[in-house]
């Protein structure tokens, strides 16, 4: 009887997990399917799911109208640069909080996390003025710095939780053997925390890649990433749903592929690193 109850509970949980997964994935699937429709089929009522004339016309038009590789390159540089810079800043900060804590360490961590609750539009105006003053508007460097600062609390929190799992006695033994602070972080701590650092890099790369608010407000043409590439298919005449879907599919395809091949590291980063 107990085995039957356990089996039924497992079946229900599995079915519920699949249902939630399909519900989350459906908008992505619908976007991909819409990208292969004509504009008339894209706005058909009732919606057409599979029985339509598949076409690559939208992708051809998007390629002709926009320099996709330019937007893709900007996204890679901005997301990769902000993640790398964030790691370089966060590793020493997380090391200090994990192994040399003060009475205010927990308060500082909570304060850092609370900054993520601040609406981005609340600080847009001062940041915009700063960008104009220093000539950072519509530059990749400016976006790298802003996205790094936006995601830094998450990076520090994740690395802090990973570093707390490393026995401090190992670092103390390294110091007794004459290791400097730089050697301790680079050659002792970092190799032991590689899984955690990799998870943090992947998660924050995805967050930077998907960022739209700052990229749309602080860029125009030169440093515009794929989020601006998608937004360009909204015009005063209305939305071109099929072409917008094609642009969206081209923008999310690289990050979907990256997420698929690194899902184990991402799950570990979202559960072990971010929750414990």
C-alpha positions in Angstrom: 0.0 0.0 0.0 2.8 2.4 1.0 4.6 1.5 -2.2 1.5 2.3 -4.3 1.1 5.6 -2.6 4.8 6.5 -3.2 4.4 5.5 -6.9 1.3 7.6 -7.4 3.0 10.6 -5.7 6.1 10.2 -7.9 3.9 10.0 -11.0 1.9 13.1 -10.0 5.1 15.0 -9.3 6.6 14.0 -12.6 3.5 14.9 -14.5 3.3 18.3 -12.7 7.0 19.0 -13.5 6.4 18.2 -17.2 3.3 20.4 -17.2 5.2 23.4 -15.7 8.1 22.8 -18.0 5.9 22.8 -21.1 4.0 25.9 -19.8 7.3 27.8 -19.4 8.7 26.6 -22.8 5.5 27.3 -24.8 6.1 31.0 -25.4 9.6 30.1 -26.8 8.0 27.4 -29.0 5.3 29.8 -30.2 7.9 32.5 -31.0 9.9 30.0 -33.1 6.9 28.7 -34.9 5.7 32.3 -35.6 9.0 33.1 -37.2 8.2 30.6 -40.0 4.8 32.1 -40.7 3.8 34.9 -43.0 2.6 38.2 -41.4 -1.0 37.2 -42.2 -0.7 33.8 -40.6 1.1 35.3 -37.6 -2.0 37.4 -36.7 -4.6 34.9 -37.7 -7.6 34.5 -35.4 -8.0 31.8 -34.3 -4.2 31.2 -34.1 -2.6 28.7 -36.4 -0.4 26.2 -34.6 1.2 23.8 -37.1 -0.9 23.8 -40.2 0.6 26.7 -42.1 2.9 27.4 -45.0 6.4 27.3 -43.6 8.7 30.0 -45.0 12.2 31.4 -44.4 11.2 34.8 -45.8 11.3 36.5 -42.4 14.8 35.4 -41.7 15.9 36.6 -45.1 14.4 40.0 -44.6 15.9 40.3 -41.1 19.3 39.4 -42.5 19.0 42.0 -45.3 17.7 44.8 -43.0 20.0 44.3 -40.0 23.6 43.4 -39.5 23.0 40.5 -37.2 26.7 39.6 -36.7 27.3 43.2 -35.4 24.6 42.9 -32.8 25.7 39.4 -31.9 29.3 40.5 -31.4 28.2 43.4 -29.2 26.2 41.1 -27.0 29.1 38.7 -26.6 31.5 41.5 -25.7 29.1 43.2 -23.3 27.9 40.1 -21.6 31.3 38.5 -21.5 33.1 41.6 -20.4 30.6 42.5 -17.6 30.8 38.9 -16.3 34.6 38.8 -16.4 34.9 42.1 -14.7 32.3 41.1 -12.1 34.2 37.9 -11.3 37.5 39.8 -10.9 35.8 42.2 -8.4 33.6 39.6 -6.6 36.2 36.9 -5.9 38.3 39.0 -3.5 35.1 40.5 -2.0 33.6 37.1 -1.4 36.9 35.7 -0.1 37.0 38.5 2.5 33.5 38.0 3.6 33.8 34.2 3.8 37.2 33.8 5.5 37.7 37.2 7.2 34.2 38.1 8.3 33.4 41.1 10.5 30.4 41.8 12.7 28.8 43.6 9.8 29.4 41.0 7.0 25.9 39.7 7.0 24.5 43.2 7.1 26.7 44.2 4.1 25.5 41.1 2.2 21.9 41.9 2.8 22.4 45.5 1.9 24.0 44.4 -1.4 21.1 42.1 -2.2 18.6 44.8 -1.3 20.0 47.0 -4.1 18.5 44.5 -6.6 15.1 45.5 -5.3 15.6 49.1 -6.4 13.6 49.9 -9.6 16.2 50.5 -12.4 14.2 53.4 -13.7 14.8 55.2 -10.4 18.5 55.6 -11.1 18.3 55.9 -14.9 18.5 59.7 -15.0 21.7 60.1 -12.8 23.4 57.3 -14.7 22.4 58.8 -18.0 23.9 62.1 -17.0 27.1 60.4 -15.8 27.4 58.6 -19.1 27.0 61.9 -21.0 29.6 63.6 -18.8 32.2 60.9 -19.3 31.4 60.1 -23.0 30.2 56.6 -22.2 26.8 56.8 -24.0 26.4 54.2 -26.7 29.7 52.5 -25.8 30.4 48.9 -25.0 32.7 49.9 -22.1 29.8 51.9 -20.5 27.4 48.9 -20.8 30.1 46.5 -19.4 30.5 48.6 -16.3 26.7 49.2 -15.7 25.8 45.5 -16.2 28.7 44.4 -14.0 27.4 46.7 -11.2 23.8 45.6 -11.7 24.8 41.9 -11.3 27.6 42.3 -8.8 25.4 41.6 -5.7 24.3 38.2 -7.2 27.9 37.3 -8.2 29.2 38.1 -4.7 26.4 36.2 -3.0 26.9 33.1 -5.1 30.6 33.1 -4.6 30.3 33.7 -0.9 28.0 30.7 -0.5 30.5 28.5 -2.5 33.5 29.8 -0.5 31.8 29.1 2.8 31.8 25.4 1.8 35.6 25.3 1.6 37.3 24.5 4.9 39.2 27.5 6.2 41.9 25.1 7.5 43.1 24.5 3.9 43.8 28.3 3.4 45.4 28.5 6.9 47.8 25.6 5.9 48.7 27.5 2.7 49.5 30.6 4.7 51.7 28.6 7.1 53.6 27.3 4.1 54.3 30.9 3.1 51.6 31.5 0.5 50.9 35.2 -0.1 47.3 36.5 -0.3 47.5 36.5 -4.1 48.8 33.0 -4.2 46.2 31.9 -1.7 43.3 33.2 -3.9 44.8 32.2 -7.3 46.4 28.8 -6.6 44.5 27.4 -3.6 41.0 28.9 -3.4 40.2 29.3 -7.1 41.0 25.7 -8.2 38.8 24.4 -5.3 35.9 26.7 -6.2 36.0 26.1 -10.0 32.5 24.5 -10.1 31.0 27.4 -8.2 32.8 30.0 -10.2 31.8 28.3 -13.5 28.1 28.3 -12.4 28.3 31.9 -11.4 29.9 32.9 -14.7 27.2 31.0 -16.7 24.3 32.5 -14.8 25.6 36.1 -14.9 26.5 35.8 -18.6 22.8 34.8 -19.2 21.5 37.7 -17.1 23.7 40.2 -18.9 22.8 38.7 -22.3 19.0 39.1 -21.5 19.3 42.6 -20.1 17.1 45.0 -22.0 16.4 48.1 -19.9 19.9 49.4 -19.7 20.9 48.4 -23.2 17.9 50.1 -24.8 18.3 53.3 -22.8 22.1 53.7 -22.9 22.8 52.7 -26.6 21.7 53.9 -30.0 23.7 52.2 -32.8 27.4 51.6 -32.1 27.1 49.4 -29.0 23.6 48.1 -29.5 23.3 44.4 -28.6 20.7 41.8 -29.6 18.1 43.3 -27.3 18.1 46.4 -29.4 18.1 44.2 -32.5 14.8 42.7 -31.4 13.3 46.1 -30.5 14.1 47.5 -33.9 11.2 45.4 -35.3 8.6 47.5 -33.5 7.6 50.6 -35.5 5.0 53.4 -35.3 3.0 51.5 -37.9 2.7 48.5 -35.6 4.4 45.3 -34.7 5.6 42.9 -37.5 5.0 39.7 -35.5 6.6 37.2 -37.9 9.7 39.3 -38.4 9.8 40.2 -34.7 9.6 36.5 -33.9 12.4 35.7 -36.4 14.6 38.4 -34.8 13.8 37.1 -31.3 14.6 33.5 -32.4 18.0 34.6 -33.8 18.7 36.5 -30.6 17.8 33.8 -28.1 19.3 30.9 -30.1 22.9 31.3 -28.9 21.9 31.6 -25.2 19.5 28.6 -25.5 22.3 26.5 -27.0 24.7 27.6 -24.2 22.1 26.9 -21.5 21.3 23.5 -22.9 24.9 22.3 -22.9 25.6 23.8 -19.4 22.3 23.0 -17.7 24.0 20.9 -15.0 26.2 23.8 -13.9 23.3 26.2 -14.1 21.1 24.0 -11.9 23.8 23.7 -9.4 24.4 27.4 -9.4 20.7 28.2 -8.9 20.2 25.6 -6.2 23.4 24.9 -4.2 25.1 28.3 -4.8 22.2 30.6 -4.6 20.0 29.0 -1.9 22.2 27.5 0.7 
